[in-house]
Structures are given as structure tokens and as C-alpha cells.
Amino acid sequence: MSETPNEPIFAPRGLVPTDEQHAIQLARKRHLIIEANAGAAKTTTLALRLAQALLRGADPDRVLALTYTDTAVQALRDALARIGLPADTRRRLRVMTFDAFCTERMQAIEGCTVPFHAEPEALRAPVLRAIDRVLRNVDERYPDEFAIQGDGAASVEGLLAAFLHLKGTMQLMVEAADRSLTPTLAAEIGHDYATLKIFQAYEHIRRGGHPDHHAFRSEHDATYDLARLLLDEDAWLGDPHPLDLGLHLVLVDEMHDTNRAMFTVLRKLMARNRAAFVGVGDRDQVIHAVAGADARFMGDLFDREVAEATRYPLSTTWRFGSTLAQAVSGLARHKPYAAQTVRDTEVEVIATVGPADRNWHLTRLVNERVGLDPGTPASAIAILLRQPHQSVELENHLLDRGIDYRTTGFDTYLMRPEVLFVRGLFACSRGHFGDIERTETRLAVLQALLRFAGSHVDTGEAQAGEPPEEAERARLTAQALKQVCQQPTLAGAFLENQVLRNAAPAVRQRLEDALDVLHNEDTEVLLRRFVRVLQPAALAARVMVRRQDIAQVAANIEGLIQSVATFDHLTAFFRAMIERERRQQAMKPQHCILLSSIEAAKGLEFEHVILPGLNKGEFALGGDTTDNRNLLYVAMTRARRRLTILCDRTRPSAYLQDAGLL
């Protein structure tokens, strides 16, 4: 039974629901899961379902909508406004990410705000403390299981990735509950013994030595912490349960990205509230497997652990036409797709010969609005990139051709710390620091020099023989940097007396060798020697945690240095960067094309999507993984009118064959 006779039906503004949407909107099912395809208006359909529930009498104050990302939160709010739900009603609805909801609940439990570390670099010290604690444990039963070299700094990035997976999957609590940790048990759950021991030590440090007094949290920790508490039913004896919220309706968008920790919270939330449930997701858009995301939580696991759900399809895409639908069907291993747009979506693969040929095609596609209606704004065009370093050459090309753009998912390459670092080495050593016009850029340059050199500013002593306190040291450092920004002639002395003098001997030698290269105006010398003597990956590894971040630093610097090839001498190159920054700052964001990471474009759509670099060894990092295939699926399905794929003629990605495009 899908509806009650004579039931009032919410009439959306400016939208005629499809048969699939109409069925979902009116279905009277206590537990409903929508299996959606990309472009099938899943968020709009969820908004319709929510609006109908409110019309049936659900209290807006007792509705909770959960998503994985802040972008999805905004998308649902926008959809509710678009279909005509009154503003005062929308304000009463709680729409938030899982982690924001869990942070709120944990704060209610703990009665305080826990410090939050957004950057992985802030986690480096506690991870190293955890490693040291494990290695120094004289009571360790299996000391031969530890093969960490030195202080374990090189292992930090991999450990953090493993920690994220362990928290998302909750393996130690779900698969290894009430069992002593041994190498055999570690092998059973797919981790090495040392990783699990260090994880336990890290969590002890993070919780401040006590489960009720956490020292800090980072991304997804609140969800994990609440899930752990919820598994201990005795924790709430005699106390109000933190999930007794009297909810009428719980909704989950992006349900395909749910992991075990999130699902534990959801399962307990449903058990503690007499609420109906609606979830929506697309199994082929799982791009967070590293955090334990598993599409089974919208499938059989929901039926077994929450309640048997009724599933409705949302298969017809309204974003793109049949040609693209057929291609993504092949990429998604022939998942059924239907397209009901009044026009088709043009899909073109352009095989290029070298960067110059690729850039010529990009300029033509953008300037001529190929495949688009006359007058289509530049903001309707998106260039989606697999890795941020791919934007260096592309941004230079767009800047030099007078094509405005904005970036999302990564900073413009001109303001990336490693690029500012190279600019700073040249500007400070050659007396050109004053040529950098913006005070904000000057400050960022000085900070980048200190960061990658691993240096600090000598701030003197607060009292004889005593170093200043941390807050005072930070104040004095900021004061010193401000003085150099205001008096650019001091930049050379700053480089020599603060950056170089306070760097480790090996780092100082590399910096001095790099400066020798920069003192030569010959661009050929820069191309041949700079990266080799600087060793940017080794430099970044001293101050960064994640391997992909270290690789990006090296790739960005290498890309920057390669772009010098078209200049006659170094001074012209660095002056051009100043001019490019001036040009970039003058752009009007609302009239720009978009350069974006694929992840940041998820949930968005554009008239024309351009995918450069779809080459073997360049797109599918780590091989043909589910994550890589899903990322390409997400990228391709952002297009409405036209999709253009640029690949190297000699090494096109095998995914193009799977999609039937080669």
C-alpha cells in the first residue's frame, strides 16, 4: 500500500515528480531504503519524502537527517528550499553530518568541549609517543613482532591510515571482543600485531589515560567514541540515555559511505526512538573505503541488525543522456541505467600528443564553449583532477591565456606552502622579497620557509636562562614575521639568521645547494639541478605525516620547476609568478570555470565536465581498485550536456575500454 485514499500530497515547487519519486514520496513503509543511480535526484527525492512526512504530521523538531559530508548537508538544505518547504520549517530541522551529531552527543555526555585536531601533522607527536611507549614496554610478550626502525617517524602515515580504518570498522570491538591481542588474532583481522599495539597505545594517549577525559579528537573520532560507549549498555544504568531524543523520523543521505562506527550509532538511535527511517545511497559512489565505508550497511546488514527494509529504486537519471548512461553502466560493471533527458549527453575522448596539444584542446573547449549553448557561463564548466599537482601546469596555462578559474578541493598552486617555499628561497636570497605585493603572501612565504626548513625564530629568553612560554614564543615569532613583511629589506637576514642557521645540518646543506642553483640565471641549470639537490620529498618527510601529502609536495615542486622551461632566465620566471598571482587575485569567482578534485565535486553537476590525465599509471593510483573505479564513476556522472576525456595517445587508461569509449 503506497498511499492513503484522499491523503494530502505535498506539491513541490517547480517539479513534477517521476513515477519512481512519487512512489517513494507516498510509500507508507517504516523502514525505507532508496537504491539510487548517479544523477537520479536522490537528494531531491529525499527532500520530497521528508516534506511528505511533515505534511502527515511529523514534528520538524523531532526529525534528524544525517549525512557523511558538510557538502551533503548543504545539498539537502538547498533541496528542501528548492521544492518549497517554508523557511521557518527548514530552520527547525536538524540536518548534520554523523560526526557533528556524535560530537554534540559526546559533549552532552562529557560536559565539556574536547580540543579538535583538523590537520594530520598535529597527530604526529602522539603517534610517535605511542610507538615509543610500545617499544619501551619491558612486559611485551611478543617483542620479535616489532620491526620499526629508529623512532618510527616513517611509519606515522601508514599508521594513521590503519587507525582510521580500525575506528571505522571497529574491528577490535566487533571481531576481537573479549580476546587477548596476539599475533594470531592480528592476522585473523587483517592487521599486523605491531599496528594494533600502537593503536591501543595511541588511543590511551588520545583519551588522556581515561575514557571520560579525552585529550583531543580528530576527524571521525567522535563517531568512534560514541559508538564504543553505545556498545557498553551498562554505561547508561541510572543515567538518561544520550540517544533518547523522541525522534519521529531519521533520514540518512550518502548511506553508501556508512561505516561500522556510524552504523552502530544509527542502529542504537533507531532502537532508542520510535522513529521511521529513510536512507538513500548509490553503491557505486563509495569513495571512503579507507575509513571503513561499506555499501552492505544499506543492504543485508541493515535488514539483520536494524529491521527489514523496503527498497525502492531510483534508477532514471535526469542529469545526463543515454550515451553517458551507457558508458557509466559499463564502468560500473553493467549496472542498469536509464536516462530520460530530452537531449543526449555528448561524450568525446581526445587522444593528445604531449602537454602542448592537451592545453590547446583545453583552451578550445573552454573558449569556444564546445557542445554548449551560446552564452553558457564559464561557471558551468568544470575540470576535474585526480591529484592536486596536475593543476600546476594547467593553472599557468589558464592564467597566461586569460581564462578565469577558481579551485576547490585544493588550493591554487600559487599559494601552496611548497611553492611559496621555493618562491621564498629565490626572493629572500636575491633581494626580491619586496616585489611580492600582498602582505598575506609575504607572511605565508616566511612561514613556508620556516616550515620546510624545520627552523624556528630565535625569540630570546623570557628570563635569564629560561626559554619563553609557548604562547609568548608564538607572539614573539608573529611579531618578528610581521616586521620582515613590513620591511622587506630584512628578508635576506631572516633567511640567513633564522631559516638557515636554525635548520638541521643536513637540511641546511640541501637549502644552501638549492640557493646556489637559484643564484644562477640559467634556466637549464634550474631544470637540471634544483630538484636533485633540494630533495623535496625528503625535506617534506621531516615535517609531514601522510605519504600522499609528501608525494604531492615533491610533485608540486617538480611541476613548478618544469614550468620554467619557457622562460629565458630565472628572474623573468619569478616575476611571472608575481604577475600570475596578481591576475589570480583579480578573478571574479562567480564567472570562473572550476578546477576541482573529484572528491570535492561529488554531489555537484556541470554542463561540461573535462577530465584530463586519464592515462595508465596516472589515474588509477595503486591499480584497479574499487576506490579508483568509483572515483571515475563519480567524475563522469557530474556532466549534463558534455563530457570530454583527455588521454595520452600512447597510454590511455583501461577504464576507457571498460566504459566502451575505446
SULVEN-V783665 format. One record per pair of residues at least 12 apart in sequence whose C-alpha atoms are under 7 Angstrom apart, sorted by the first residue. I is the first residue (numbers start at 1). GAP is how many residues later the second one is. Records with the same first field share a line. If there is no record, write none. Layout:
I = GAP / GAP
This chain:
1 = 27
2 = 21 / 24 / 25 / 26
3 = 23 / 24 / 25
9 = 43
10 = 41 / 42 / 45
12 = 71 / 72
13 = 70 / 71
14 = 69
20 = 293 / 294
21 = 24
24 = 25 / 288
25 = 23 / 24 / 27
29 = 281
30 = 246 / 247
31 = 245 / 246 / 247 / 278 / 279
32 = 245 / 246 / 247 / 277 / 278 / 279
33 = 245 / 246 / 247 / 276 / 277 / 278 / 279
34 = 245 / 246 / 247 / 277 / 278 / 279 / 280
35 = 245 / 246 / 247 / 276 / 277 / 278 / 279
36 = 244 / 245 / 246 / 277 / 278 / 279
37 = 245 / 277 / 278 / 280
38 = 244 / 279 / 599
39 = 278 / 279 / 280 / 598
40 = 274 / 275 / 276 / 277 / 278
42 = 238
43 = 33 / 36
44 = 35
47 = 29 / 32 / 33
51 = 34
58 = 190
59 = 189
60 = 29 / 32 / 33
61 = 31 / 32
62 = 184 / 185 / 186 / 187
63 = 30 / 31 / 184 / 185 / 186 / 187
64 = 29 / 30 / 31 / 185 / 186 / 187
65 = 29 / 30 / 31 / 185 / 186 / 187
66 = 29 / 30 / 31 / 32 / 185 / 186 / 187
67 = 29 / 30 / 31 / 185 / 186 / 187
68 = 29 / 30 / 186 / 189
69 = 28
70 = 27
72 = 531
73 = 22 / 23 / 24
98 = 125 / 164
99 = 121 / 123 / 124
102 = 120 / 121 / 124
103 = 119
105 = 137
106 = 116 / 120
110 = 102
114 = 100 / 101 / 102 / 103
115 = 101 / 102
116 = 100 / 101 / 102
117 = 100 / 101
118 = 100 / 101
120 = 425
121 = 423 / 424
124 = 32 / 421
126 = 76 / 79
127 = 29 / 75
128 = 24 / 25
130 = 68 / 71 / 72
131 = 21 / 67
134 = 63 / 64
145 = 48 / 49
146 = 48
156 = 389
157 = 388 / 389 / 390
159 = 36
163 = 36
164 = 127
165 = 125 / 126 / 127
167 = 57 / 94
168 = 56 / 91 / 92 / 93 / 123 / 124
169 = 90 / 91 / 92 / 123
170 = 90 / 91
223 = 38 / 39
224 = 37
227 = 34 / 37 / 38
243 = 26 / 29
244 = 28 / 29
245 = 28
246 = 27
247 = 26 / 27 / 28
248 = 26 / 27 / 28
249 = 26 / 27 / 28
250 = 25 / 26 / 27 / 28
251 = 26 / 27 / 28
252 = 26 / 27 / 28
253 = 26 / 27 / 28
254 = 26 / 27
255 = 24 / 25 / 26 / 43
256 = 25 / 26 / 27 / 30 / 38 / 39 / 42
257 = 29 / 31 / 36 / 37 / 38
258 = 35 / 36 / 39
259 = 33 / 34 / 35
267 = 39
283 = 12
284 = 48 / 346
285 = 345 / 349
286 = 344
287 = 340 / 343 / 344
315 = 22 / 23
316 = 21 / 22 / 23 / 24
317 = 21 / 22 / 23
318 = 21 / 22 / 23
319 = 321
320 = 19 / 21 / 24 / 25 / 319 / 320 / 321
321 = 18 / 19 / 20 / 22 / 23 / 24
322 = 17 / 22 / 23
323 = 21 / 22 / 23 / 24
324 = 21 / 23
325 = 12 / 13 / 14
327 = 332 / 333
328 = 305 / 331
330 = 328 / 329 / 330
331 = 302 / 324 / 327 / 328
345 = 295 / 296 / 297
346 = 295 / 296 / 297
347 = 295 / 296 / 297
348 = 295 / 296 / 297
349 = 295 / 296 / 297
350 = 295 / 296 / 297
351 = 295 / 296 / 297 / 298
352 = 294 / 295 / 296 / 297
353 = 295 / 296
371 = 271
377 = 214
378 = 213 / 214 / 215
379 = 211 / 212 / 213 / 214 / 215
380 = 213 / 226 / 227 / 228
381 = 212 / 213 / 225 / 226 / 227 / 228
382 = 211 / 212 / 213 / 224 / 226 / 227 / 228
383 = 211 / 212 / 213 / 226 / 227 / 228
384 = 211 / 212 / 213 / 214 / 226 / 227 / 251
385 = 211 / 212 / 213 / 226 / 227
386 = 211 / 212 / 233
387 = 210
388 = 22
389 = 163 / 166 / 167
391 = 22
392 = 21 / 164 / 167 / 168
393 = 166 / 170
399 = 181
404 = 183 / 188 / 189
405 = 187 / 188 / 189 / 190
406 = 183 / 186 / 187 / 188 / 189
407 = 187 / 188 / 189
408 = 187 / 188 / 189 / 192
409 = 187 / 188 / 191
410 = 187
414 = 167
417 = 31
418 = 30 / 135 / 139
419 = 138
420 = 25 / 28
421 = 24 / 27 / 28
424 = 21 / 22 / 25
425 = 90
426 = 92
428 = 63 / 64 / 67
429 = 63
431 = 61
433 = 55 / 58
434 = 54
436 = 142
439 = 46
442 = 43
443 = 38 / 42
449 = 50
450 = 49
452 = 87 / 88 / 91
453 = 46 / 50 / 54
454 = 49 / 89
455 = 44 / 47 / 48
456 = 42 / 43 / 46
457 = 20 / 41
458 = 40
459 = 14 / 17 / 18
510 = 23 / 24
511 = 23
513 = 20
514 = 16 / 19 / 20
517 = 13
521 = 48 / 49
522 = 47 / 48
523 = 41 / 42 / 45 / 46 / 47
527 = 34 / 35
531 = 27
536 = 17 / 18
537 = 13 / 14 / 16 / 17
540 = 13
598 = 33 / 37
602 = 32
604 = 34
605 = 33 / 34 / 35
606 = 32 / 33 / 34
607 = 32 / 33 / 34 / 35
608 = 31 / 32 / 33 / 34 / 35
609 = 29 / 30 / 33 / 34 / 35
610 = 33 / 34 / 35
611 = 33 / 34 / 35
612 = 33 / 34 / 35
613 = 33 / 34
614 = 32 / 33 / 38 / 39
615 = 32 / 33 / 36 / 37 / 38
616 = 35 / 36 / 37
